[in-house]
């Protein structure tokens, strides 16, 4: 089964308590499908079905007149499109587990 590598970035307006709640909900939605690589940036390696689940959940959380969600589809091989300089917290959960 082919997986998509997705970069999800969001900006939630947090001047109100409801905005702060949306921010927490958006972070939890992203964490449910991927891993945080920067404060509001997540990398998701998902099937098409899980991508659609994530997108539906994220769009339900955000307020489109105040917030922004950006999705970048990176393709199937993350190593070809991602260059990291400095600390890289990304982990390959599909690769071998070394303890």
Secondary structure as the mmCIF struct_conf table of DSSP 4:
data_model
#
loop_
_struct_conf.conf_type_id
_struct_conf.id
_struct_conf.beg_label_comp_id
_struct_conf.beg_label_asym_id
_struct_conf.beg_label_seq_id
_struct_conf.end_label_comp_id
_struct_conf.end_label_asym_id
_struct_conf.end_label_seq_id
STRN STRN1 UNK A 4 UNK A 11
BEND BEND1 UNK A 15 UNK A 16
HELX_RH_AL_P HELX_RH_AL_P1 UNK A 17 UNK A 33
STRN STRN2 UNK A 34 UNK A 38
TURN_TY1_P TURN_TY1_P1 UNK A 39 UNK A 40
STRN STRN3 UNK A 41 UNK A 46
HELX_RH_AL_P HELX_RH_AL_P2 UNK A 48 UNK A 61
BEND BEND2 UNK A 62 UNK A 62
TURN_TY1_P TURN_TY1_P2 UNK A 64 UNK A 66
STRN STRN4 UNK A 68 UNK A 75
BEND BEND3 UNK A 76 UNK A 76
HELX_RH_AL_P HELX_RH_AL_P3 UNK A 78 UNK A 81
BEND BEND4 UNK A 86 UNK A 86
TURN_TY1_P TURN_TY1_P3 UNK A 93 UNK A 94
BEND BEND5 UNK A 95 UNK A 95
#
